[in-house]
């Protein structure tokens, strides 16, 4: 026998399933639409990356990059062609003008979000790419433009990749692989490729970062020996191939007799010389607001249990800085503070 309660329950269940905004069916279709959009945008980025290498992507390369089966990849390519984003050629898949603009919008969102996470949130470089992969599909164009203005219209992301402009223009990187650089000639790290991830992790472990001036000391089939700000590191040529460098100008060289604040030991003092050129936007403004201006005296006040962040004393105030922030501050080491200064 069907009771009133049962009928009410069935009615409420039907409403929960079919409600236009919050019903389970509606939520499922929204999830599916967002997933398809993200998949299409990832495909457009893949095709764009191949075109920048003067190649055309294929169904096989798409399937590998997106981890899709051959039938699913074919359906995706068909939908993108019907949308007017790509066109099939005998050599592969090419972007249309509208497809290229869509791909560049996603790349712009991705790289600006990486810049935001690095400058505003001090996220380590090793985590930037995946976090931006998740965010790039959700940011609206207005949100991207506001983010660009907030960051001070940066030209490059934390890896050295150029950020596409609002007009869709993308600058090229005038650099060569570190494996091609001559021994003994100073070089500026212009770009570090963040894929594949295991190789990227080895680059970071070697202490290499964009905007550093380095010098190749020795090269061979099994290793490269590189000088990085007075320290030597040995890296595999396959790892060095993911680092692109360009000619270092006089303006790129570190200030004479200066070291990064991150390299000062506990208790040591330094005089701020300048903030590095890679320190831009909100991060730069915050450091200046904390008093880290040229001529300011800074002391390493305290090491934490995990080494990051560290406490620094500046202008009578103790502030906490992460290693990524302290790396951007060049200081000239000073003598240890006197007993009067320590007690003040």
C-alpha positions in Angstrom: 0.0 0.0 0.0 1.4 3.4 -1.0 1.3 5.8 1.9 1.2 9.6 1.8 4.7 9.7 3.3 6.1 7.5 0.5 4.5 9.7 -2.2 5.9 12.8 -0.5 9.3 11.2 -0.4 9.2 10.2 -4.1 8.1 13.8 -5.0 10.9 15.3 -3.0 13.3 12.9 -4.6 12.1 13.8 -8.1 12.6 17.5 -7.2 16.1 16.9 -5.9 17.0 15.1 -9.2 15.4 17.5 -11.6 15.6 21.0 -10.0 17.0 23.3 -12.7 19.8 24.9 -10.7 20.7 22.5 -7.8 19.2 19.2 -8.8 21.5 16.2 -9.3 20.8 16.0 -13.0 21.6 19.7 -13.4 24.8 19.3 -11.4 25.8 16.3 -13.5 25.4 18.2 -16.8 27.3 21.2 -15.5 30.1 18.9 -14.4 30.2 17.2 -17.7 30.2 20.5 -19.6 33.0 21.8 -17.5 35.0 18.6 -18.1 34.5 18.8 -21.8 35.5 22.5 -21.8 38.7 21.8 -19.9 39.5 18.9 -22.2 39.0 21.0 -25.3 41.1 23.8 -23.9 43.9 21.4 -23.0 43.8 20.1 -26.5 44.0 23.6 -28.0 47.0 24.3 -25.8 48.7 21.1 -27.0 48.1 22.0 -30.6 49.4 25.5 -30.0 52.6 24.2 -28.4 53.3 22.0 -31.4 52.7 24.9 -33.8 55.2 27.0 -31.9 57.7 24.2 -32.6 56.7 24.5 -36.3 54.9 21.1 -36.2 51.3 20.0 -36.4 49.8 17.9 -33.6 48.3 14.5 -34.4 45.5 12.4 -33.0 48.2 10.2 -31.5 49.9 13.1 -29.8 46.6 14.4 -28.5 45.7 11.0 -27.1 49.0 10.8 -25.3 48.9 14.3 -23.9 45.3 14.1 -22.7 45.5 10.4 -21.7 42.4 9.5 -23.9 41.6 6.5 -25.9 41.7 6.7 -29.7 37.9 6.9 -30.1 37.5 9.6 -27.4 40.3 11.6 -29.0 38.6 11.4 -32.4 35.3 12.5 -30.9 37.1 15.5 -29.2 38.8 16.5 -32.5 35.5 16.3 -34.4 33.7 18.5 -31.8 36.6 21.1 -32.0 36.4 21.1 -35.8 32.7 21.6 -35.7 33.2 24.5 -33.3 35.5 26.1 -35.8 38.6 25.9 -33.5 40.7 23.5 -35.6 40.9 22.1 -39.1 42.3 18.7 -40.2 45.1 18.6 -42.6 47.0 15.6 -44.2 50.0 16.5 -42.0 48.0 16.8 -38.7 45.7 19.2 -36.8 46.0 23.0 -37.1 44.4 25.8 -35.2 42.1 28.2 -36.8 42.4 31.9 -35.9 39.6 31.6 -33.3 41.1 28.4 -32.0 44.5 30.1 -31.6 43.0 33.0 -29.8 41.1 30.7 -27.4 44.3 28.7 -26.7 46.2 31.9 -26.0 43.5 33.1 -23.6 44.0 29.8 -21.6 47.8 30.2 -21.7 47.5 33.8 -20.5 45.2 32.7 -17.6 47.6 29.9 -16.7 50.8 32.0 -16.7 49.2 34.9 -14.8 47.9 32.5 -12.2 51.4 31.1 -11.8 52.7 34.6 -11.3 50.0 35.3 -8.7 50.8 32.1 -6.8 54.5 32.9 -6.8 54.3 36.6 -6.0 51.3 36.8 -3.8 51.1 33.4 -2.2 54.8 32.5 -2.2 54.0 29.0 -3.5 57.2 27.0 -4.4 58.0 26.7 -8.1 57.5 22.9 -7.9 53.8 23.3 -7.2 52.9 26.2 -9.5 52.2 24.3 -12.8 49.6 21.9 -11.4 47.8 24.6 -9.4 47.6 26.8 -12.5 46.4 23.8 -14.6 43.4 23.5 -12.4 42.6 27.3 -12.3 43.1 28.2 -16.0 39.7 26.8 -17.0 37.7 28.6 -14.4 39.0 32.2 -14.7 36.8 34.5 -16.7 38.4 37.0 -19.1 37.5 39.9 -16.7 39.1 38.1 -13.8 42.2 37.5 -15.9 42.4 41.2 -16.8 42.0 42.3 -13.2 44.7 39.8 -12.1 47.0 41.2 -14.8 46.5 44.8 -13.5 47.0 43.7 -9.9 50.3 42.0 -10.7 51.6 45.1 -12.6 51.3 43.6 -16.1 54.2 41.1 -15.8 55.9 40.0 -19.0 56.9 36.5 -17.9 55.7 33.8 -15.6 58.0 32.4 -12.9 59.5 29.8 -15.3 60.5 32.6 -17.8 57.7 31.9 -20.3 56.3 35.0 -21.9 52.7 35.9 -20.9 50.4 36.5 -23.9 49.0 40.0 -24.0 45.3 40.9 -23.9 45.5 41.3 -27.6 46.7 37.7 -28.1 50.3 38.5 -29.0 52.9 36.1 -27.6 56.6 37.2 -27.6 59.2 34.6 -28.5 62.0 33.5 -26.2 65.4 34.5 -27.6 67.5 31.8 -25.9 69.2 28.5 -26.5 69.6 25.3 -24.6 72.2 25.3 -21.8 73.8 22.3 -23.5 74.7 24.6 -26.5 76.2 27.4 -24.4 80.0 27.8 -24.7 82.3 27.2 -21.7 83.4 30.3 -19.8 80.8 32.8 -21.1 78.3 34.2 -18.6 74.7 33.4 -19.4 71.3 34.5 -18.1 68.8 31.8 -17.4 65.8 32.9 -19.5 63.5 30.0 -19.2 63.1 26.6 -17.4 60.8 24.0 -18.9 58.5 22.6 -16.3 57.7 19.3 -18.1 58.4 16.5 -17.7 58.1 16.9 -14.0 60.9 14.5 -12.9 63.4 16.6 -15.0 62.0 19.8 -13.7 62.5 18.6 -10.1 66.2 17.9 -10.9 66.6 21.4 -12.3 65.2 22.9 -9.1 67.3 20.6 -6.9 70.4 21.9 -8.7 69.4 25.4 -7.5 68.8 26.8 -11.0 66.2 29.6 -11.3 65.2 32.1 -14.0 67.1 35.4 -14.0 70.2 33.8 -12.5 73.6 34.5 -14.1 75.5 31.2 -14.5 78.7 30.0 -16.2 79.4 26.7 -17.8 82.8 25.5 -16.4 82.9 22.1 -18.0 80.9 20.1 -20.5 80.9 16.5 -21.6 78.7 13.6 -22.6 77.8 12.6 -19.0 77.7 15.9 -17.1 77.9 19.7 -17.2 79.6 21.6 -14.4 78.0 25.0 -13.9 78.9 27.9 -11.6 75.9 29.4 -9.9 76.6 32.5 -7.8 79.9 31.2 -6.6 78.8 27.6 -6.1 79.4 24.7 -8.5 76.7 22.1 -9.5 76.9 19.1 -11.7 73.9 18.2 -13.9 73.1 15.6 -16.5 73.0 16.9 -20.1 69.4 15.7 -20.4 68.5 17.9 -17.5 70.5 20.9 -18.8 68.5 20.6 -22.1 65.4 21.9 -20.2 67.2 25.1 -19.3 67.3 27.9 -21.9 69.9 30.7 -21.5 70.7 34.0 -23.2 73.6 36.5 -23.2 74.0 38.1 -19.7 74.3 41.9 -19.8 76.0 44.1 -17.2 72.6 44.9 -15.8 72.0 41.2 -15.2 75.1 40.6 -13.1 74.7 40.5 -9.3 75.8 43.7 -7.5 79.6 43.6 -6.6 80.4 42.0 -3.2 76.7 41.2 -2.6 74.9 37.9 -1.7 71.3 36.8 -1.5 69.7 37.4 1.8 68.7 33.8 1.9 72.4 32.8 2.0 73.2 34.8 5.2 73.6 32.5 8.3 71.8 33.1 11.5 73.1 36.2 13.4 74.7 37.7 10.3 73.9 41.2 9.1 73.7 42.8 5.7 72.9 46.1 4.0 70.3 45.9 1.3 71.7 46.7 -2.1 68.7 46.0 -4.3 65.8 43.8 -5.0 66.4 41.4 -7.9 64.7 42.0 -11.3 62.6 38.9 -10.9 60.9 40.4 -7.8 57.9 42.2 -9.3 54.3 43.1 -8.6 52.7 42.6 -5.2 55.8 40.7 -3.9 58.1 43.6 -4.6 55.7 46.1 -3.1 55.4 44.1 0.1 59.1 43.8 0.6 59.5 47.6 0.0 56.7 48.2 2.5 58.5 46.1 5.1 61.5 48.5 4.8 63.7 46.4 2.6 65.0 49.3 0.6 68.6 50.1 -0.5 70.7 51.0 2.4 68.5 49.3 5.1 70.3 47.1 7.6 68.9 43.6 8.0 69.8 40.8 10.5 69.0 37.1 10.4 67.3 36.9 13.7 65.9 33.3 13.9 66.0 30.0 12.2 62.8 28.0 12.4 62.7 24.2 12.9 62.0 23.6 9.2 64.3 26.3 7.9 61.5 28.2 6.1 60.3 30.8 6.8 63.1 32.6 8.6 62.9 35.6 10.9 64.7 38.8 10.0 65.1 42.0 12.0 64.7 45.2 9.9 64.2 48.8 11.1 63.5 47.6 14.7 60.8 45.1 13.6 61.1 41.3 13.2 59.5 40.0 10.0 59.2 36.4 8.6 60.3 35.8 5.0 60.2 32.6 3.0 63.3 31.5 1.2 61.7 32.3 -2.1 61.4 36.0 -0.9 64.8 36.2 0.7 66.4 35.0 -2.6 65.2 38.2 -4.3 67.0 40.5 -1.9 70.7 41.3 -2.5 72.7 42.4 0.5 76.2 43.3 1.2 77.4 41.4 4.3 78.3 43.5 7.3 80.2 42.9 10.5 78.2 41.2 13.3 76.0 43.6 15.4 77.5 45.0 18.5 76.3 44.1 22.0 74.4 47.4 22.1 72.6 46.7 18.8 71.8 43.1 20.0 70.3 44.4 23.2 68.3 47.2 21.6 
